[in-house]
Every structure is written in C-alpha cells, then in structure tokens.
C-alpha cells in the first residue's frame, strides 16, 4: 500500500527568511517615508506638480511590485506551457 504524505505543519526556513526580510523592508520603508515628509515639485513634460515625497515613494514601490509580480507570473506561465508541450 502507498503511503500518502501529509503536508508539513508549520512554516519552512525559507518562509521564515521571507517573513523576516519582508518585515525589515517594511520597517525601512516606513522610516524612509517618515523622515522625508517634504513637499517637492515634480516636473513632468507639460506640467509641474507639488506633492509630498512619500506619495512619490509609494507610487514607485507599488509600480515596482506590480511590475515584478506580473513578470514573475509571465515567466512561470511560459515555463508551465513549455512543460505541458514537452509532455
């Protein structure tokens, strides 16, 4: 008779590392935002905006996160399609 492996309880070492690094990054970002609460002028091609620096920082962070998530999704999707085609 085959034994079915049960999922492991708890979290793996890699998951712990990701949690610690994510928390450290979040704390760093919060400190960066609090220390740089200045209003800056953002010069675009046709217009100049006056906005707090944390808004720009958050827009950049969110854009980078979305871009990275989308890129990883496409890479994994392409890899899965190649595996399906090879079988």
Secondary structure, DSSP 4 states (H G I P E B T S, - for coil): -PPPPPPPSS--HHHHHHHHHHHHHHHHHHHHHHHT--EEEEE-SS-EEEEEHHHHHHHHHHHHHHHHHHHHHHHHHHHHHHHHHH-
